[in-house]
Amino acid sequence: MLSPNNTPALSTPPLLNKKPIKDWNTDDVIEFFKHHQFSEPLIECLKSHSCIGNQLIGDCVLNDLMNIGLDSNDAKKACELLQEFEKSLNTSFALDQAASCQAVDASSFNDTSFLPDDPEKFAWLQNLVVDYESYEKITSLSYTEWSHEDLALFLKANNFPLDIIYNIYNSGCDGTVELELLQDIVNSDIAKSVYHRMTQTVPSPVMSSDIELTSIKNDLIGIFGKDSKQGSRPKVDDSKLWKEEEMISKHSERIRFIKQKLTCLKLNEEELKQVSQNLVFPQRFLHKFLNPKRLPLSQQSTQPPSEPFMKVKLVIMKQSHPSIIRQIQAFPDELKNKVTKEMLQLAIMVGPWFLEWTDLSIAMVRTKPSCTPLATIELGTVQGLDNMKTAIRKVATLCTYWNASKNYNLHRYNTHSFCYCILKEMRVPFALPNHAFLSMMENNGFCELKYIWNDLSLTQQLRESNEISWDLKNELFKGNSVTFHSRELLWEFVASIQKIQPNYFNDSERKMDLQILTGFDRLFWVSESKSPMGEQLREERIRKEYHSPLLKNNQVHAKKIHRNVFNVDFRVEEFKVVDQPYETILVGDEIREYQSLKRK
């Protein structure tokens, strides 16, 4: 219960003064409610449920709090305090932003203020809905085909100030607008930014849901085919099917649970039985997906015996278009009208095996990632045959446990949670790094092309620079973060930091920062390569003499970074993987239940 006066004055723990609720971890949540004198049992309840900030926003908070054990009065009071806090934070941010705008030379921006002088004039723009599907629809067209409504939506999705969008819209500009006309409407620097952003937006191919689901299906039923670079995979017979009607109750429940997840793959009856059993029983998962005998011939050792080892790497990768659509439909409160562009996720490589937890709630081994990998971060190495065998079996146990009991969730069972649990289950002496990017991934279930830093002096130096573009200044008004909408903005940002603080990325703590930013660059590079205008864009880039600060000597990105290299990243020695009969996996009471079922 609350303290006797029951009306605590709204104040905030110092550490949460500028931190949005969505970014709170469990410690922040506990600190907030302790500060407002909630009772110890209630605090313990929040702690035991590992409550984080993202679970305290949205329309369902009241019911969620009551579901975890708070009584209705405490839950209502908690909601009121959270709403008051969010309101005070928004007010504070608006004041800070206004102060920042005044501190910058006004000639760099439009003649009008960033904060509208007549709010009603901008009401239609504030109500203009920008979501992933509407933005995808626009960017699937050539910019010359955009109507003036499309252009307004595009500019809002790219965070241009409302007064800029209003002036361009009211001038009747559409996608055919020329730079000279834009310069008559708004400040020259802003006009160049608008024009450049439009003309650099080119239609790019999007993976269809059918293609993605077929790829998943093929990986699950084992149609690997051949790869001239990797060598064909040796034939290893599938495990014999177990009789589902003779399974004990808890195993039948596993089968029922996984079959619901597999509905979208449209497997035939035999495939469904085989895949279901392989995904929920560790012994079968190991035999099917983590069997060294199934590795390509080029990855099997023909050299004299030496100690086996496996490097473990975290993979940052783009999410596929169908996956984003499915997640928006599944989690509309968290994603609809909030996600407009790329979403990133995590996967993990253990030796030669690439492991993903998909939004279909399937933990699986992939022959290739579901979408573009951007960066790999080496976490450590498993040394020795015994340790390797133990680690692989632990991975099989964790994957089958998640397949048989977990459903994908943005906050609790997301790709970050999966990678964390894999590492914990393997019990190896390394873990996920403590990093702002990964914290966003943990709390939100995804991350955008966003870089966050804590150096306030760096922010101030960047804002005061006379050499940075309007685009970058506009991003810096949001605080200590930048969301990258183009490769040029990314390059400019990195080059500006290197000019202001030459050794900034040499710090050991910022090594991962540079890996992530290089991964962002790789995403833009891949998008350009796949675009129908990719060759034209690359030629234009060379003509303008762009030089990336993220690639040494103007080198290009590797085509594939998701394949570990034999003898460099792993050397897996074959070990015995048995195709076990069902009854051999049973112990104690399970045997008696099984015998009883067989007698019926």
Beta strands, then each sheet from edge to edge (+ up, - down):
strand 1: 309-318
strand 2: 344-350
strand 3: 353-357
strand 4: 363-366
strand 5: 373-383
strand 6: 450-452
strand 7: 481-483
strand 8: 570-571
sheet 1: 4+ 3- 2+ 1- 5+
sheet 2: 4+ 3- 2+ 1- 8+
sheet 3: 6+ 7-
end
